[in-house]
Amino acid sequence: TFAEYDALLKEQQELEVQLTKMEQMVPNEIYMTPQERHVLDWHCANLEFANAAPLSALSLKHWDQDDDFEFTGNHLVVHDGLSTVAEAMSKGLNIRHNTACVGIKYTDSGVEVATREVNQMNSSWATNSTSTITADAVLLTIPLGVLKKEKLKFDPPLPEWKTSAIKRMGFGNLNKVVLCFNKGLWDPSIHLIGHR
């Protein structure tokens, strides 16, 4: 009957309110010792750091989708920093500083990339004209936020499945702090310093 249905619906709503309250409660020491809670908090913070997003925005199913493609073996530290790798790989390449990509056109013979100089002082356009770079192919690695602004012109336009994926995807802020020391205050055989 409708009366029974209404009673069950009210009971369900009350249970949902109670479950929501319980989900927001921090487990007490009955379930976790302070040290276990500290470890869990560290893993949660590390997960947010690694994904540049709060836990509430991460997919339970897909948060670790890149794990299968990570390098295996021990973690290593590159002497003199990772910039040495980029510098070595970029020798002999035509690298243009203060230059923005404003358009990509695919042709039968390859691709044309339209660029425009940027004024480094105020991020405005330094010139009104664009220049073109031609190549067999292009690898585009611009930030998702730039793609979302739809300022970059594609010819032909990107297919709908790509533009809808760009609109659906989110991104977060990831801040890093670099500390430079004149002299190491730690054991030089240690590659990672943490705090607990």
Disulfide bonds with the S-S distance in Angstrom:
none
